Structure formats: structure tokens, C-alpha cells
Amino acid sequence: MAATWQDDGVIADGPHETDLRITTVGSQGQVLVSAGRAQIAGFHFHLDAGRPLAFLENSAAEPRIDLVVLRLDRIGNSIGFAIVQGFPGTPPIPPPPTRAWATREIPLGTFQINPGTSSAVNLTDAREFVGKRIKTVIADGSGLPDGAIGYRPSDGAFIFRSSGADRLLPSGSSAGGVTVCTFSTRPAAPVTGQQIYETDTYRTLVWTGSAWVATSIAPQMSRRTRASQTITASTTAFFYFIDVTTASFQTGPGWGGHQAGKLTLPVLPITTYWQVTGTAKLTPVQSSSFLLGLHHSSSDWFAYDGSIGDDTTGVTGQQIALNASGVCQAPLNTPVSLSLGISRQGGTADTVVVAEAALSAIRIG
């Protein structure tokens, strides 16, 4: 009967108190539970001094998250601490507390054990508090009755339990209902329809129930410049790179091998794809033929325009429009820079070229 008089939880004002909080200790394979009091199913529990708890080494090839609980065993007529071992994975998923009649647990915190180690890292406070009707959700809200609200400390989200399913409420590290995270810190137990924004990939994604699907991607990047250069006469190709950051030309070793970046793509923890477009309006003073190329710092040039560029009329000041477009790949965690290159194919005299150039990259995947 006493279980109906008060809800379960640690007896403290809130998370800023240290009562029954888990912390690391100097010894390997242990975490420490601080002194404190709790109420569980009408029973009172009191710990007058901190107590170390031992956990097993992670011998798996993937990280593991364990859960520290205060456990009531009605069959064994005891109350004490326990560590519930999680399942290794990428990402690792912590085990939920048991909330049955015979065995009832209140969560205190979680910690991660990396492969081949016995050190506790990434400790998360998961305590529930007496007088606070919101329960802590470790993996999902399966232990909550319909109509209950749970708090998930791993991503600061609130869960509303309805018809046996979780519904996400905006809160904590969420922005307008969208959970803010990184590629490596996505919610471990997402609910269908949950949205996240990854600050390191610039993507908004939604959980379909089986996979994360991007709903928006960014950013778009562009550079423009105007530069002039005297291109030396030659019967063979001469190569120049239009520097859209310093408004100048630079000589190059050829279509390949150019490493000086003019438009640097963001370094992201995923492989991305970019629609890259380069345009140049060249104003030569003498008849010449020109090519325009797009250059990728990791794989040389990948697109060029040679179909336009012959000024066969020899009219002084005639403008030539060149356009090159292609899709390039930026490997994960790899800096990639793009540049524009022009080549004069032949000619009998020096040519002063004025270029109005633009280089843009739009992420498409």
C-alpha cells in the first residue's frame, strides 16, 4: 500500500544534488555511488557513505553502455545496487530498467566501456527524483504506462507514452522539436518521426522507423572574381588557374596536379557529393582557342568545357563564354578544394585575357 503514497526516486531537490550520483573512481573496473536516500515502491533506502561498484571489462570489438540501478527484489526481500550490462554495438544501446512487481529498479546513471578496456567513460546522470513525476527513459519508454512522460538524458528529449508507443516532445537539446546532435551522437533509441540536426554535417534527418533519412542538406558555396593575365604565345597548351580568392591568375603544371584550393569544401565525417559549376567570360584581344576546366585537389580535373572558345573572327575584344559543370565526391574527413583552370590551345602572339569567373558548389548528397 505504501507504494501508492509516493513515487519512486532519489530523495533530493534535483540533478544539482550529489545524492546517489555515480562518478568514476581511480580503480579500473569500478564506479562510485555517492551517499544518499531513495524511495522505491514504498520502501525507504539510505546509503550513509559512498559505495564502489564493480563492472566487467568489455572484451567485445564495439563499445558497451551499462546501467547503474537501485534494485528492489521482493522475492529476496532486499534493496541494493546493481549494474545491468548493455549490449556492445555502434552505437551502443543501454539496457532499460526493470519496472515489474517482483523486481523493480530506478535508474541512477549510465557509463560507456570502450572495446578492450575496463574504464568507465561518458557518464550520464539518469536519476529520478521523488516528487518529480517524470520518469527517466534509458532506451525507450516501454516501461512507462500510457499517459506518462519520460525524460531521456542521452539527448535531452522528453517522451510521451501513448497507445504503447513513444511520442517525442520538444525539449532540452532540441530546437523546435528537432534534436541537435552530431553524426556520432545521434539518439541511440529514436522514435518514428523524430527529427535531428547534425551540427557537423549540416543535415536535418528524420527517423523512419528503420533508418535516418536526410530532409535537408547544406551548405552552398560560391566564389566570384575578375582578373587579367598576359598569356604567352605558344603552339602548345599553356595552363593557368583563375584564383577566385585573390582575383589573379596562377600558372599551373597542366590539367592535373593543381593543389592550391580556391573553394574549400567543409571537412565532414561522411562522404558527400557536390554539384560544381564553373563559368568564365574571357575577353581576348586576339584570335585564340581556350578550354575551361574544373579541378579537384584529390583527383585532378573532373569536368571541362572545350566546345566553346574558338574566336575565329579575330575581332579585338570579343568575349568568349565558357561553362564547365560536374559532380565531385568529397571523401569522409578529407579536405577537398576546387579551382578553375583555363588553357590556351595555340596562338601566335601574346594574349591579354580578362576573366570574369565564378565557381559554385551545391551539396546534393
Secondary structure, 3 states (H helix, E strand, C coil): CHHHCCCCEECCCCCCCCCCCEEECCCCCEEEECCEEEEECCEEEEECCCEEEECCCCCCCCCEEEEEEEEEECCCCEEEEEEECCECCCCCECCCCCECCCEEEEEEEEEEECCCCCCCEEEEECCCECCCCCEECCCCCCCCCCCCEEEECCCCEEEEEECCEEEEECCCCEECCEEEECHHHCCCCCCCCCEEEECCCCEEEEECCCCEEEEEECCEEEEEEEEEEEECCCCCEEEEEEECCCCEEEECCCCCCCCCCCEEECCCCCCEEEEEEEEEEEECCCCCEEEEEEEECCCEEEEEECCCCECCCCCCCCCEEEEEEEEEEECCCCCEEEEEEEEEECCCCCEEEEEEEEEEEEECC
